[in-house]
Amino acid sequence: MIIQDYLTEIKAKLITSPIIDKITIVKERALSDQGYFRARLNLINGDFLEVVEFFKIKGDKCIAETYRHQWMDSTQTQLKKRWDNVEHFPNLPNFPHHVHISEEFNVYSSVCMNILEVIDLISQEIK
C-alpha cells in the first residue's frame, strides 16, 4: 500500500503542478517493497524534464534508491541541471549524490532528490 500511495502522490504532484504542461509516463512499477517511476515532462516555459526514480520502503516511507532527474532546454540539447546518484567517470568527484549544472562535467555534491522535491525546486526557479 505504501508503494502505491507514493506513486499516487507523484502523479498528483505532476498533474497539479503549475509548471508542467504535458506529462508522458514512460513506465511505472509497484511491488510489495519497491517501485519504479519514469516520466517525461514538458514544462510551461518550453523546457524538458525527465524524472526516473527507483525507490524502496524504509520504515513507513518510500526512499529513492537510485534516481536521475534531467532538466534540459526545449531542444533537449542543453543541460540545465541533472540530479543523480549513479557512478560517474573516474576523473570526476565521487559524491554519493550529484547535481550537474549546465554541462556533464560540471558536477557538485548534492542531497538525495526525489521526484517531488525536484518539481518543487524547479517550480521555484522558473516562476
Steps between C-alpha positions, in 0.01 A plus 500: 500500500783745580650454151168566326437804721838644403434447128161668544670793676751536215228498233285746696800735530564482125134558413454795735836671451458835325840463326413177314332528163512138378563167676608177334533211742757265348487226762384434853521192714373426850611192691444427868824663622630703205392702199614680186373810322616668181337793323579764241364845569462810288512811716301819446812694402577247223767311695512120524536292817544126526456347845608145586488350847537152645385500862464264794302500820704599804297512816166648401612703196648464155864597455673557167760225448617613156381801307575723203305818440617690193383854423581625149410783267218465247729349235617236748860576406604737781515365854371735767535266799510130570463347842615139538678249718657276237869422449691753294814520301814416699642853471191664653438549872331198656212656694217271614247747354581734212367799319635580153457865408501612135727216383583137571837565662390792720416281803431599859402317815128496564242337722267216406226644277176316442253594227281706734797708617626559145160631388493738799854623431441560129169673581693754705756554224269558201221706656 
